[in-house]
């Protein structure tokens, strides 16, 4: 990519990021016109449109499961559902566009890096929009057996082809008209579900809170929709509302997900958690890998098997952005009685070898 085109690529990235993170009300006429054009490409009449205030509300109108005939012998494409035919349509379109762009598959282990244009537009948008926003919202919904399109959150892949057209010199010919309805949907609405004679479309969020390109809000929902449905997240990880609003030792003990437990404890604070949960201090010792700080080994509440697991409390070897050092806990086996041996175990070392380590970071 030439130096003259770098500012163009940056503008394309920013333009599509704004659309992907838009919290404006949907442009309903534009969205409906784009979806109607896609139905027409399938030889289908315009569907009836059902608008909902959130993806969660939309699922009340979307049946679960893929039609049974999809798993059997199909005599013609007409036997596929509208959703399946649209999935085929967009897959074929993207394959054809890739050929125009000149892309070949680049496996993750290849020594060849991404094209500079992809590194400027596609890759950061995919990381923020797909991985940082769309995926956490998906995880908060029962979408496993529903074909879903993502409207504004499809912006990352649409921006990729837009960038190659505007800054990479690619020419799409008639394919440009096939791409346009998808681009219009990314500009105009939230998630949507095409059915046989109707289409369900969700409004865009009222608010989106990010930190470092991932859903995050310490004080409330990371995403909120017009009907009040929301997703809570910390550093891109979806958590139950109680982790944000009221973590307690009881709720932490009842939580099956270890990462949710960890985040909840950090929200509560290790000192307060230890006191309120009544954890017993097994032993403490200076941390040889972090001079000036101690390692503390605690018993946790017994498990269902009657064992009493342990947690090693340590202090991060490097400072956070605010200048503080974070305390964190590491689960260790119940049979380890010495803090230094517990710290060594987390590195796969003996206590002797751990004491020889340089300063831990």
Steps between C-alpha positions, in 0.01 A plus 500: 500500500644835395553784746234701315241231572571461872280798598223361278523163675490670840189694398330180379580328829361788705192536281399136542589492869257787561229306317575178687477675837205723415237547768263699280150366432485270200432644157202273446411591139860443385529170686169371368588598143834317523340184638225513238766511228666190647169313507444604137837349404363173633181540300299570813250781566575766758452363852293651776730681740498452877708755690611433856684708758784252555646172372360327809148619416550396137552138599139483617409524130769266361439123518779281625678245287580443134232332287532121500531480122826693522665186635356265241515480123415825324371477145527875438606825660132582535480245783737712709359759737536869420764529772702213353475639148616840622794334675593335170452830317734696725759221510509488120524879484791517742687227313455689172612827660808330644595394149468860380711622791754228423501349845621151568461311823773596748518249787574630846839327509617661174803726522335735252340788685166661410476744214552857630149596387350207689709589804364856487130422446384139519706369790436777757130513409470123532668514841278779632167440324483123467715384792458794738129579457305247294636182655427601863143593406462163326619323813224669699231359267380148406601527134661160441224370272390827339654646184568862588616802302660784687418823318737763639727229643559356152688824429843343546477274193314753287766762581764256376356495148422871511864570585630293212265680263582852623864464602622176345399546139267197482214508252189298575280562198153351550606365839491852641122507466477166685713635785299819539196358687732353763676834532167679534400264780826567682427872473137484605403237760590246764477122481241329280346161429351417156206259509279368222237773490625747758825649622579587861730798556641630827567863579855616558623540860435812702852490640826311453790529743847382395848488644792416273257387230307259724167524679563631849320700766594498868183681603214343303408334170756500222217488242143619551209472256183713484289244689750485786657169403871526566831318511750544780865444416846557642787518251285328239393214728124471556406484868171479692361832618578419865873505429468871424227602742550283808759223519485301824690194627179297479437585135865442420494156663188403303642615163617203285717706261850548637563819299178658625604410855840660448354822361241516779768460767709773341194724493438433868868526584714220633527648848124533539436159343743328737337666800136447399553144374692409814800357316767347721859612450715188462836680479672808364855566381701768318473460123850431363376585152362839607716656775311708753173307466364189668338182377193392699348153486134460601251217534189540287156362598477119458398358162219251444761223537588622847843629403601850601677657199747779553572835345833677486473875529782690330577855388570581136866566430425803281284806558160557342434816299382676815828421677358233730595134514215256457444219748391179334419145605618173349337167573745240628465138618373440851809302600746792459566659838778751422435828309833490313436140395151605385644785291757265353225249412321764287818526288560125488813540714631376829513743792881506471496596132231764558722677752768531230271682256559859402237752604149384400293731278 
